[in-house]
Amino acid sequence: MAAAASVTPDVDPAFEFSSHEAFVSYLDSAEGQQLLREEGLTQAEITAVYAGDDVAAKGWLDKLKKKALKKAFKALPDSWQKKLTDWAKKGKAYFKSKWSSLPGWVKKTLTLGGAISAKTAIEWIIDIIL
């Protein structure tokens, strides 16, 4: 009797990781501060983002993160933007399979330093590109 092969996901645990604290760190960076200024947020809204107050449940925080991701994508060198665009055109599964081949600095840029998961970054990047 042959033993059944165990099914182990080939996804890095960090692939699904995201952290509110990482997003707060991003917001403290020069890029994050510029994003907050561009969005014209009130002090109460900024305080809510930093505190993690129910803004995530309303989707407001995701909207802000998506704008930050779009900005991060546009800040990549043109060659990387082209490569990622080509991957996006081939579909989410293809993009996901290529994710591990990205250099660490590109992954860190696209996940906003861990503020969003790689899975979310891929989905949003495809939305941004297409």
Secondary structure, DSSP 8 states (H G I E B T S, - for coil): ----------S-GGGG---HHHHHHHHHSHHHHHHHHHHT--HHHHHHHHHT-STTTTTHHHHHHHHHHHHHHHHS-HHHHHHHHHHHHT-HHHHHHHGGGS-HHHHHHHTTTTTS-HHHHHHHHHHHH-
